[in-house]
């Protein structure tokens, strides 16, 4: 396979997580007798442009289909983040009722609802029917399609040249990353700004966050790689900021190279230097993840087996994609993790892909009063432990597996 960023041959493996179904391919109860599609989950590093990426075994059309079950609005933390983002962008870039805001991967309208609430015209682009419909129910205008240069040209001709384009947690999800970024250069006004948010490679490696690797994530991004990709596609990075979301993310600000140029902020060079110092341009840097993942797998299995031997009840919380990567890599089934609770009704009543662990409503936790609750989306531990504070009333305890097994 060649690099999806620069087309150089991929020669440096990062990790091989075996085979698993796509992490968001939740199984309906009436399909439990049917076989699932298990495909390899391998990640490699381009030693030319240093883009970290999955090897191609699945298509975007099959991953982001009409039954896509990830709805952003079920996380109060994420909603607060989106509202704060809108307030910051309005103030920093002087957005008004005469501006145009376009969000790529608008999901269920979690962010654009705050743009619309300020009276600013906005449009969402979202390829998954389930979330697009939820956004429309909020009164938002949504185009149900994948974004790229051709899409951008059509939107521009429809009058949607953008003052601000938002792309939260989508840059990693696109197979043709050059066509995707080229669409931003097409749709942005000469004075426009685009922002990309994505989990950053430095925290992934430092925190052994191998569970954030799954088929829907085609790329794992450093600013080093993103800057190169942007330059190749008519964009310039002019600022970057650190975020705590998703276990550690970057927000990258870009502008058109042929437009009104803002001064490049010192934070850009500082981040690039931090990545260089960490070793992102060396093969040795990438050698630590695979052994860390194996250690985490063994720690989790030891805990679950000991809990079962002691007669303790362990359940999960959060039917998240990262949890599916972890559980399938570790080979966990319902005998060790009875069920997983999730607040998203679109997931309740289904089963986790691969492990076939049932997904239930959070009320089941109060009914059964388990001894341990394994929080699979560990990045939301604070939010979850507050929402489920009653667990401590019966001496129940919260558990996370990444970056190490912790019983809290």
LOBA-899757 format. One record per atom (N, C-alpha, C, O): x, y, z; residue in three letters. Coordinates in steps of 0.2 Angstrom, whole numbers, plus 5000, padded with zeros to 4 digits. Atoms other than C-alpha are relative to their C-alpha. Example, Ala and Ser with C-alpha at 12.3 -4.5 7.8 and 13.67 -1.06 7.14 Angstrom:
<kolfis>
500449945000ala/506249785039ala/500450065000ala/500950055003ala/499649944999ser/506849955036ser/499650055003ser/499950115004ser/
</kolfis>
This chain:
<kolfis>
500449945000unk/500050005000unk/500450065000unk/501050065003unk/499649935000unk/500650184996unk/499650055005unk/499050045007unk/500349954996unk/500350335008unk/499450034997unk/499550064991unk/500649965003unk/498650415006unk/500250075000unk/499850114997unk/499849935000unk/499550585009unk/500450024994unk/500350064990unk/499549985005unk/501050584997unk/500149944995unk/500549954991unk/499950065005unk/500950414988unk/500649965001unk/500849924997unk/499450044999unk/502650354995unk/499849935002unk/499349925006unk/500150074997unk/502750164999unk/500050005007unk/500450035010unk/500050004992unk/502250125017unk/500549945002unk/500449884999unk/499550054998unk/503750035025unk/500049995007unk/500449945009unk/499950004992unk/503550065044unk/499449985003unk/498950025004unk/500650024997unk/502249965053unk/500050035007unk/500550045011unk/500149974993unk/501550045069unk/499749945005unk/500049935010unk/500350054996unk/500449905076unk/499549964996unk/499249984991unk/500450055003unk/499449755071unk/499549985005unk/499749945010unk/500550024995unk/497849735081unk/499549944998unk/499049935001unk/500450065002unk/497249575072unk/499450024996unk/499550064992unk/500649985004unk/495549575064unk/499450015005unk/499449995011unk/500649984996unk/493949645070unk/499550034995unk/499650054990unk/500549965004unk/492249715063unk/500150075001unk/500550105005unk/500049924999unk/492149905060unk/499750025007unk/499249995009unk/500249984993unk/491949985077unk/499350035001unk/499150035007unk/500649974999unk/490350065074unk/499449964996unk/498949984995unk/500550055004unk/489449915065unk/499749965006unk/499749905006unk/500350034994unk/488349875080unk/499549954997unk/499249964992unk/500450065002unk/487349715078unk/499350005002unk/499250015009unk/500750014998unk/485449705078unk/499849945003unk/500149895001unk/500250064997unk/484649575088unk/499849954995unk/499949894996unk/500250055005unk/483849495073unk/500549984995unk/500449944990unk/499450025004unk/485549485065unk/500549965003unk/501149955001unk/499550044996unk/486449385078unk/500249934997unk/500749914998unk/499950075003unk/486349225068unk/500450014993unk/500749964990unk/499649985006unk/487249315053unk/500750015002unk/500950045007unk/499349994999unk/489149325051unk/500150074999unk/499850114996unk/499749935000unk/490049495054unk/500650004995unk/500949954994unk/499450005004unk/491349555042unk/500650025005unk/500650075008unk/499449994996unk/493049545051unk/500550014995unk/500749984990unk/499549985004unk/494449635043unk/500650025004unk/500650045010unk/499449994996unk/496249665048unk/500050085002unk/499750124998unk/499949934998unk/496649825058unk/500750015001unk/501049995007unk/499349985000unk/498449875054unk/500150074999unk/499850104995unk/499849935000unk/499250045056unk/500750004998unk/501149975001unk/499349995002unk/500850105047unk/500150075000unk/499750115001unk/499849945000unk/501850255046unk/500450024993unk/500849984991unk/499649975006unk/502450355030unk/500650035003unk/500650085006unk/499449974998unk/504250395032unk/500250054996unk/500850084996unk/499949945004unk/504150525019unk/499750065003unk/500050115003unk/500449944997unk/502750645026unk/499849985007unk/499550035010unk/500250014993unk/502550555043unk/499350005001unk/499150015007unk/500750014999unk/500750525041unk/499949935002unk/500149884999unk/500150064997unk/500150385052unk/499349984997unk/498850024998unk/500650025003unk/498750285044unk/499849925000unk/500349885000unk/500250075001unk/497750125043unk/500149974993unk/500150014988unk/499950035007unk/498050005029unk/499249994998unk/498849985002unk/500750005002unk/496449995018unk/499849944999unk/500049894995unk/500450065000unk/495249855020unk/499350014999unk/498949974998unk/500749995000unk/493649945021unk/499850074996unk/500350114996unk/500149945003unk/492750085011unk/499650045004unk/499250025009unk/500349954996unk/492050245018unk/499249995000unk/498850005004unk/500850015001unk/490250205011unk/499849955004unk/499249955007unk/500350054996unk/490150045021unk/500150025007unk/499749995012unk/499949984993unk/490850125037unk/499550065002unk/499250055008unk/500449944998unk/489750285037unk/499349994996unk/499250034991unk/500650025003unk/488050215032unk/499450035003unk/499550075008unk/500649974997unk/486250255035unk/499949985007unk/499550015010unk/500150024993unk/486350165052unk/500550025004unk/500649995010unk/499449984996unk/487850255058unk/499750025007unk/499350065008unk/500350004994unk/487550255077unk/500450055005unk/500250065011unk/499749954995unk/488750395084unk/499750074999unk/499750104994unk/500349945000unk/487750545089unk/500450055005unk/500450035011unk/499649964996unk/488750685096unk/499750035006unk/500050055011unk/500349964995unk/487450765107unk/499849965006unk/499649995011unk/500150044994unk/487350625120unk/500650015005unk/500549985010unk/499549994995unk/488950695128unk/499950085002unk/500050124998unk/500149934997unk/488650855139unk/500650034999unk/500750094998unk/499349975000unk/490550885139unk/500150024993unk/500350084992unk/499949985007unk/490550885120unk/499650064998unk/499850104994unk/500449945001unk/489051005119unk/500350065003unk/500350114999unk/499749944997unk/489851125131unk/500650024996unk/500750084995unk/499449985004unk/491451115120unk/499850044994unk/500150084992unk/500349975006unk/490451155104unk/499850075001unk/499950114997unk/500349934999unk/489551305112unk/500650055001unk/500550104999unk/499549964999unk/491151375118unk/500450014994unk/500650074993unk/499749995006unk/491951355101unk/499750054996unk/500050094993unk/500449955003unk/490551445093unk/500150075002unk/500250124999unk/499949934997unk/490751595105unk/500750024998unk/500850084997unk/499349985002unk/492651595102unk/500150034993unk/500450084992unk/499949995008unk/492551595083unk/499650064998unk/499950104994unk/500449945001unk/491151725083unk/500450075002unk/500550124998unk/499649944998unk/492251845093unk/500650014996unk/500850074994unk/499349995003unk/493951815085unk/499950024993unk/500350064991unk/500049985007unk/493351825067unk/499450044998unk/499350054992unk/500549955001unk/491951945069unk/499449984996unk/499250014991unk/500650035004unk/490551835062unk/499450035002unk/499250055008unk/500749974999unk/488851915060unk/499549974995unk/499649914993unk/500550035004unk/487251885051unk/500150004993unk/499849974989unk/499850005007unk/488051925035unk/500649954998unk/500849944992unk/499550055001unk/489351785037unk/499749934998unk/499149924998unk/500250075002unk/489251605031unk/500449955004unk/501049955003unk/499650054996unk/489751455042unk/499849934997unk/499249924996unk/500250075002unk/489851275035unk/500449965004unk/501049965005unk/499750064996unk/490251125046unk/500049944996unk/499549924993unk/499950065003unk/490950975038unk/500049945005unk/500349945010unk/500150054995unk/490350815047unk/499650035006unk/499850035011unk/500449974995unk/488950905056unk/499649965005unk/499449985009unk/500350054995unk/488350745064unk/499250025001unk/498950034997unk/500749984999unk/486650785073unk/499950075002unk/499450085005unk/500149924999unk/486850975074unk/500250025006unk/500150085008unk/499849984994unk/487750975090unk/500450075000unk/500350105006unk/499649945000unk/488851125085unk/499650064996unk/499550114999unk/500449955004unk/487751215071unk/499450035004unk/499250085002unk/500549974997unk/486351235083unk/500250075004unk/499850115005unk/499849944997unk/487351365092unk/500250064996unk/500150124997unk/499949955006unk/487851455076unk/499350034998unk/499250094998unk/500649975002unk/486051465071unk/499750045005unk/499350095004unk/500349964995unk/485551525088unk/500250075001unk/499950115004unk/499749935001unk/486651675085unk/499850044994unk/500050094993unk/500249975006unk/485751715069unk/500550004994unk/500450044990unk/499550015005unk/487151665058unk/499949954995unk/499849894997unk/500250055005unk/486751575042unk/500549945000unk/501149965000unk/499650055000unk/487451405042unk/499849944997unk/499249934995unk/500150065004unk/487551235033unk/500449955002unk/501049965004unk/499650064998unk/488051065038unk/500049954994unk/499649944990unk/499950055005unk/488750935027unk/500149935004unk/500649935008unk/500050064996unk/488450755034unk/499849944996unk/499249944993unk/500250055005unk/488450595024unk/499649945003unk/499349905000unk/500350054997unk/487650485037unk/499250025001unk/499150075005unk/500749985000unk/485750485036unk/499750005007unk/499350055008unk/500350004993unk/485350445054unk/500250075003unk/499750105006unk/499849944996unk/486350595061unk/499750064996unk/499550114999unk/500249955004unk/485850705046unk/499350025002unk/499150085002unk/500749994999unk/484050685050unk/499950035007unk/499450075008unk/500149974993unk/484250725069unk/500250074999unk/499950115003unk/499849935001unk/485150885063unk/499450044997unk/499350104999unk/500649975003unk/483650925052unk/499450025005unk/499150075005unk/500649994995unk/482450905067unk/500250065004unk/499750085008unk/499849944996unk/483451045075unk/499950064996unk/500050124998unk/500149955005unk/482951155060unk/500650024996unk/500650084994unk/499449985004unk/484651155052unk/500049974993unk/499749924991unk/499950025006unk/485051145034unk/500649954999unk/501149975001unk/499450055000unk/486050985030unk/500049974992unk/499549964990unk/499950045007unk/486750915013unk/500349935002unk/500849935005unk/499850074999unk/486850725014unk/500549984995unk/500349944991unk/499550025005unk/488450695005unk/500750005003unk/500850035009unk/499349994998unk/490350665007unk/500350064997unk/500150084991unk/499749945002unk/491450815006unk/500649994996unk/501049954998unk/499350005004unk/492850844993unk/499950064995unk/499550114996unk/500049945004unk/493250964979unk/499450014996unk/499250074995unk/500649995004unk/491750924968unk/499450035004unk/499050075002unk/500649984995unk/490550944983unk/500150085001unk/499650115001unk/499849934999unk/491451114987unk/499850044995unk/499550104996unk/500249965006unk/491251174970unk/499250014999unk/499050074997unk/500849995000unk/489351144970unk/499850045005unk/499350085004unk/500249954994unk/489151224987unk/500250074999unk/499850115000unk/499849935002unk/490051374981unk/499650034995unk/499450094996unk/500549975005unk/488951394966unk/499350015003unk/498950055000unk/500749994996unk/487451374978unk/500050065005unk/499550075008unk/500049944996unk/488051534987unk/500349995007unk/500250035012unk/499750024993unk/488951445002unk/500750015001unk/501149985005unk/499349984999unk/490651525000unk/500150025008unk/499750065010unk/500050004992unk/491251515019unk/500450055003unk/501050055000unk/499649964996unk/491851635031unk/500449965005unk/500949975007unk/499750054996unk/492151495043unk/499849934998unk/499249924997unk/500250075001unk/492251305040unk/500349975006unk/500849975008unk/499850044994unk/492251195055unk/500049924998unk/499649904995unk/499950075002unk/492851015054unk/500349965006unk/500949965007unk/499850034994unk/492850925071unk/500049935000unk/499549904998unk/499950085000unk/493550745072unk/499749974994unk/499349924994unk/500150035006unk/493350715054unk/500649994995unk/500649954991unk/499450005004unk/495050745046unk/500349935000unk/500549914995unk/499750074999unk/495550575053unk/499649954996unk/499849894995unk/500450055002unk/494050495045unk/499949994992unk/499549964990unk/500150005007unk/494250525027unk/500649964996unk/501249974997unk/499550045003unk/495150405015unk/500450044995unk/501050034994unk/499749965005unk/495550535001unk/500150075004unk/499750115002unk/499849944996unk/496350665013unk/500150064995unk/500050124997unk/499949945005unk/496950774998unk/499450034997unk/499450094996unk/500749975003unk/495250784990unk/499650045005unk/499350095003unk/500349974995unk/494550825006unk/500250075002unk/499950125002unk/499749944999unk/495750965010unk/499950054994unk/499850114995unk/500149955006unk/495651034992unk/499350035000unk/499250084998unk/500749975000unk/493751054995unk/500050065005unk/499650115003unk/500049944996unk/494151185009unk/500350064996unk/500150114997unk/499849945004unk/495251284998unk/499650024995unk/499650084993unk/500549985005unk/493851284985unk/499450045004unk/499250095001unk/500649974997unk/492451334997unk/500150065005unk/499750105005unk/499849954995unk/493351455009unk/500050074995unk/500250074990unk/499949935003unk/493151645004unk/500750025001unk/501149995005unk/499349985000unk/494851725001unk/500250035007unk/500750025009unk/499949984993unk/494651795019unk/499849955005unk/499849965011unk/500350054996unk/493951635026unk/500549975004unk/501149975003unk/499650044995unk/494551525040unk/499749935001unk/499149935001unk/500250074998unk/494451335043unk/500349985006unk/500949995007unk/499750034994unk/494751245059unk/499949935000unk/499449904998unk/500050074999unk/495151065061unk/500249985007unk/500750005010unk/499950034994unk/495050975077unk/500149925000unk/499749894996unk/499850085001unk/495850795079unk/500449985006unk/500850025009unk/499550034995unk/496650685093unk/500750004997unk/500849984992unk/499349995002unk/498450725092unk/500449945001unk/500449905006unk/499650065000unk/499750595088unk/500550005007unk/500649945010unk/499650004994unk/500850645103unk/499749975006unk/500049935010unk/500450034994unk/499550605116unk/499849934999unk/499849895004unk/500250075002unk/499050445107unk/500649965002unk/500649915006unk/499450044998unk/500850385109unk/500250005007unk/500449955010unk/499849994993unk/501250455126unk/499549965005unk/499749945010unk/500550034996unk/499650385133unk/499849934998unk/499349905001unk/500250075002unk/499650215124unk/499349994998unk/499049944999unk/500749995001unk/497950265117unk/499949964993unk/499649984989unk/500150045006unk/497950115104unk/499349994999unk/499149974993unk/500750025001unk/496050095107unk/499750064996unk/499150054993unk/500249955004unk/495850255097unk/500149984992unk/499950024988unk/499850035006unk/496450155082unk/499449964998unk/499249915001unk/500550045002unk/494950085072unk/499950024992unk/500150074990unk/500150005007unk/494350065054unk/499850074997unk/500050094992unk/500249935002unk/493450235053unk/500550055001unk/500450104998unk/499449954999unk/495050325058unk/500549984995unk/500949934996unk/499550025005unk/496050315042unk/500750035001unk/501250014999unk/499449974998unk/497350435049unk/500150025007unk/499650035010unk/499849984993unk/498250485065unk/500550055000unk/501050044997unk/499749945003unk/498850655064unk/500450045005unk/500350055011unk/499649954997unk/500250765070unk/499950074996unk/499750064990unk/499949945004unk/500450945065unk/500550004994unk/500450034989unk/499550015005unk/501950895056unk/499749974993unk/499850004988unk/500350035006unk/500950785044unk/499450054997unk/499450064991unk/500549965002unk/499450905043unk/500250064996unk/499950084991unk/499749945004unk/500551055038unk/500249994993unk/500050024989unk/499850025006unk/501250965024unk/499449984995unk/499450004989unk/500650015004unk/499550905018unk/499650064998unk/499450074992unk/500349935002unk/498851085019unk/500350034995unk/500050064990unk/499649965005unk/500251155009unk/499949974993unk/499950004988unk/500150035006unk/499951024996unk/499450024997unk/499350014991unk/500749995003unk/498151074994unk/499850075001unk/499250085002unk/500149935000unk/498251264994unk/499850035006unk/499450085006unk/500249974993unk/498051295013unk/500650015004unk/501149985002unk/499549984995unk/499151375026unk/499850005007unk/499350025009unk/500250004993unk/499151335044unk/500350075003unk/500950085002unk/499849934997unk/499251505054unk/499950005008unk/500250045011unk/500050014992unk/498851445072unk/499849935002unk/499549894998unk/500150074997unk/498651295083unk/499950015007unk/500250055010unk/500150004992unk/497951265101unk/499949935002unk/499749894999unk/500050064996unk/498051125113unk/499349995003unk/499050045006unk/500750014997unk/496351045118unk/500049945005unk/500549905004unk/500050054995unk/495950925132unk/499549944997unk/499549895000unk/500550055002unk/494550835122unk/500349944997unk/500949944994unk/499750065002unk/494750655117unk/500649985002unk/501049954998unk/499450024997unk/496150625128unk/500650044998unk/501250034999unk/499549965002unk/497150765120unk/500050024993unk/500249974989unk/500149995008unk/496850855103unk/500350074999unk/500550105003unk/499749945003unk/497450995092unk/499450044997unk/499050004994unk/500549965004unk/496351135085unk/500550044995unk/500950084997unk/499549975005unk/497251195069unk/499650054996unk/499050034993unk/500349955004unk/496751355060unk/500450014993unk/501050014993unk/499750005007unk/497051365041unk/499750064996unk/499150084998unk/500249955004unk/496851495028unk/500249984993unk/500649944992unk/499850015007unk/496951495009unk/500750034998unk/500850095001unk/499349985002unk/498751515002unk/499950064995unk/500450114995unk/500149955005unk/498051634989unk/499550055002unk/499350094998unk/500449954998unk/496951735000unk/500350055005unk/500950065004unk/499849954996unk/497051865013unk/500449975006unk/500149935010unk/499650044995unk/498551805024unk/500050035007unk/500250095007unk/499849984993unk/498551815043unk/500749985002unk/500949934999unk/499350014998unk/500151815052unk/500049935003unk/499649915007unk/499950074997unk/500751635057unk/500250015007unk/500750055009unk/499849994993unk/500751625076unk/500549965002unk/500749915000unk/499550044998unk/502151565086unk/499949935002unk/500349895002unk/500250064998unk/501151425092unk/500149944995unk/500249884997unk/499950055005unk/501351335076unk/500749975000unk/500849915000unk/499350035000unk/503251325076unk/500149975007unk/500549925007unk/499950034993unk/503151285095unk/499849925000unk/500149885002unk/500350065001unk/502051135091unk/500449954996unk/500649904997unk/499550045005unk/503151075076unk/500649985004unk/500949935003unk/499450024997unk/504651085087unk/499949955006unk/500349905007unk/500150054995unk/503850985101unk/499949934997unk/500149885000unk/500050065003unk/503450855089unk/500649974997unk/500849914998unk/499450025002unk/505150855082unk/500449975006unk/500849925005unk/499650024994unk/505950845099unk/499749935003unk/500149895005unk/500350064998unk/504750695103unk/500249944996unk/500349894998unk/499750055005unk/505450605088unk/499549984995unk/499649924992unk/500550035005unk/503950595076unk/500349994993unk/500049964989unk/499750015007unk/505150595061unk/500649955001unk/501049954997unk/499650054999unk/506050445068unk/499749935001unk/499149935003unk/500350065000unk/505650265066unk/500049975008unk/499549945010unk/500050034993unk/506150225085unk/499450035004unk/499249995008unk/500549974996unk/504750345091unk/499449955000unk/499049955005unk/500650035001unk/503450225084unk/500049925003unk/499549895002unk/499950074998unk/504150065092unk/499749985007unk/499649925009unk/500350014994unk/503250085109unk/499349985001unk/499149955006unk/500750005000unk/501450075105unk/499849925000unk/499449905005unk/500250075000unk/501349885101unk/500149975007unk/499649935009unk/500050034994unk/502049825117unk/499650035006unk/499449995010unk/500549974995unk/501049945127unk/499349984999unk/499049965004unk/500750035001unk/499449885119unk/500049935003unk/499449915006unk/500050074997unk/499949705124unk/499950005007unk/499649965010unk/500050004992unk/500249755142unk/499350025002unk/499149995007unk/500749984998unk/498549845143unk/499549944999unk/499149935003unk/500550055002unk/497649695135unk/500149955006unk/499649925009unk/499950054995unk/498449575148unk/499850035007unk/499549995011unk/500349974994unk/498049695163unk/499349995000unk/499049985005unk/500750005000unk/496249705158unk/499849935001unk/499349915005unk/500350074999unk/496049515156unk/500249975007unk/499749945009unk/499850024993unk/496949485173unk/499450025004unk/499249995009unk/500649974996unk/495649605181unk/499449964999unk/499049955004unk/500750035001unk/494149525173unk/500049935002unk/499549915005unk/500050074998unk/494649345176unk/500050005008unk/499749965010unk/500050004993unk/495049385194unk/499350025003unk/499149995008unk/500749984998unk/493349475196unk/499649955000unk/499149935004unk/500550065001unk/492449325189unk/500249955005unk/499749925008unk/499850064995unk/493449205201unk/499850025007unk/499649985011unk/500249984993unk/492949315216unk/499350015000unk/499050035005unk/500750005000unk/491149315211unk/499750074999unk/499250095001unk/500149935001unk/491149505206unk/499650014993unk/499849974989unk/500449995006unk/489949575193unk/500450064997unk/500450125000unk/499749955004unk/490849685180unk/499650024994unk/499449974990unk/500449985006unk/489849785167unk/500450064997unk/500950095000unk/499749945003unk/490349925155unk/499650064999unk/499050055000unk/500449945002unk/489850095151unk/500350044994unk/500950054994unk/499849965006unk/489950185135unk/500149954994unk/500749934994unk/499950045005unk/489750085119unk/500350044994unk/500150054989unk/499649965004unk/491150185111unk/500449964995unk/500649904996unk/499650045004unk/492150135096unk/500749985003unk/500949935001unk/499450024997unk/493750145106unk/499949945005unk/500449905005unk/500150064996unk/492950015118unk/500049944996unk/500249894998unk/500050055005unk/492649905103unk/500749974998unk/500849914998unk/499350025002unk/494449905098unk/500349975006unk/500649915005unk/499750034994unk/494949865116unk/499849935001unk/500149885002unk/500350074998unk/493749725119unk/500149954994unk/500349894996unk/499850055005unk/494049645102unk/500749985000unk/500949924998unk/499350015000unk/495949655103unk/500149955006unk/500549915006unk/499950044994unk/495849575121unk/499649945000unk/499749895004unk/500450065001unk/494549445115unk/499550005006unk/499349945008unk/500550004995unk/493249495129unk/499349994997unk/499150024992unk/500750015002unk/491549425128unk/499550015006unk/499850035011unk/500549994994unk/489949425139unk/500149965006unk/499949985011unk/499950044994unk/490549295151unk/500550045005unk/500550035011unk/499649964996unk/491849425157unk/499750075001unk/499850115006unk/500349945000unk/490849585153unk/499349994999unk/499149994993unk/500750025001unk/489049555156unk/499650044994unk/499350024990unk/500449965005unk/488349705146unk/500450075001unk/500750095005unk/499849945000unk/488749885142unk/499450055000unk/499050044995unk/500549955000unk/487650035146unk/500250064996unk/500850084996unk/499949945004unk/487450185134unk/499450045000unk/498950025000unk/500649965000unk/486350335135unk/499750014993unk/499250044992unk/500349995007unk/486150335116unk/499549954998unk/499749894998unk/500650055001unk/484450255112unk/500149964993unk/499949914992unk/499950035007unk/485050215094unk/500549945001unk/500549904996unk/499550064999unk/486350095102unk/499649955004unk/499849895004unk/500350054996unk/485250015115unk/499649954997unk/499349964992unk/500350065003unk/484549845111unk/500449974995unk/500249914993unk/499650035005unk/485949815099unk/500649965004unk/500649965010unk/499550044997unk/487549715102unk/500750034998unk/500750054992unk/499449975003unk/489349775101unk/500349954995unk/500249894995unk/499750045006unk/490249715085unk/500649965003unk/501049985007unk/499550054998unk/491349565087unk/499949975007unk/499849915007unk/500150034993unk/491149535106unk/499349985001unk/499249945005unk/500750024999unk/489249525104unk/499750025007unk/499349985010unk/500249984993unk/489049605122unk/499450054999unk/499450094995unk/500749965000unk/487249675124unk/500150075002unk/500550095007unk/500049934998unk/487049865125unk/499350015003unk/498850005000unk/500649984996unk/485749925138unk/500050075002unk/500450115001unk/500149934997unk/485050085145unk/500450015007unk/500449965010unk/499749994993unk/485950165160unk/499649985006unk/499949965011unk/500450024994unk/484550125171unk/500149935002unk/500049915008unk/499850074998unk/485149945171unk/500550005005unk/500649955009unk/499550004995unk/486549995182unk/499750015007unk/499949975011unk/500450004994unk/485350045196unk/499749945002unk/499649925008unk/500350064999unk/484449885194unk/500449945003unk/500249915007unk/499650064998unk/485849765195unk/500650025005unk/500949975008unk/499549984995unk/487049865206unk/500749964999unk/500949935004unk/499350045001unk/488749795199unk/500550025004unk/500550085007unk/499449994996unk/490349785208unk/500550054997unk/500850105000unk/499549955004unk/491349875194unk/499650024994unk/499349984991unk/500249975006unk/490949985180unk/500650024996unk/500950074998unk/499449985004unk/492249985166unk/499850054995unk/499450044991unk/500249945004unk/492150155158unk/500449994993unk/501150014994unk/499650015006unk/492650115140unk/500250074996unk/500850074994unk/499749935002unk/492750305134unk/500350035006unk/500050085009unk/499649974994unk/494050345147unk/500150075000unk/500250105005unk/499949925001unk/494150525140unk/499450035003unk/499450095005unk/500649974997unk/492450545148unk/499949985007unk/499349985010unk/500050024993unk/492850475165unk/499750055005unk/499250035009unk/500349954996unk/492450635174unk/499350014999unk/498950015004unk/500750005001unk/490750655166unk/499649945002unk/499149955005unk/500450064998unk/490250475168unk/500049995007unk/499549975010unk/500050014993unk/490750465186unk/499650055004unk/499350035009unk/500549964997unk/489750615190unk/499349984998unk/498849985003unk/500650025002unk/488250555180unk/499849945004unk/499249935005unk/500250064997unk/488350385189unk/500350005007unk/500549955010unk/499750004993unk/488850445206unk/499749955005unk/500049935010unk/500450054995unk/487550325214unk/500449945000unk/500349905005unk/499650065000unk/488750185210unk/500449995006unk/500449935009unk/499650014994unk/489750225225unk/499649995006unk/499849975011unk/500450014995unk/488250215236unk/500049925002unk/499949915008unk/500050074998unk/488350025235unk/500749975000unk/500849914999unk/499350025000unk/490250025235unk/500249974994unk/500749944993unk/499850015006unk/490350005217unk/500650044998unk/500750105001unk/499449965002unk/491950065208unk/500150004993unk/499949964989unk/499949995007unk/492450135192unk/500749974998unk/501149985002unk/499450035003unk/493750055181unk/500250034993unk/499750044989unk/499849995007unk/494750115166unk/500649964998unk/501049945003unk/499450045002unk/496050015156unk/500550034997unk/501150014996unk/499449965004unk/497050145146unk/500150065004unk/499650105006unk/499450035002unk/498350195149unk/500349945004unk/500849915002unk/499950054995unk/498450075163unk/499449985004unk/499050025005unk/500650024996unk/497149975173unk/500050045006unk/500550035010unk/500149964994unk/496550085186unk/499349995003unk/498850005000unk/500650014997unk/495150045199unk/499950065005unk/500350075009unk/500149944996unk/494450205206unk/499550015005unk/499450065008unk/
</kolfis>
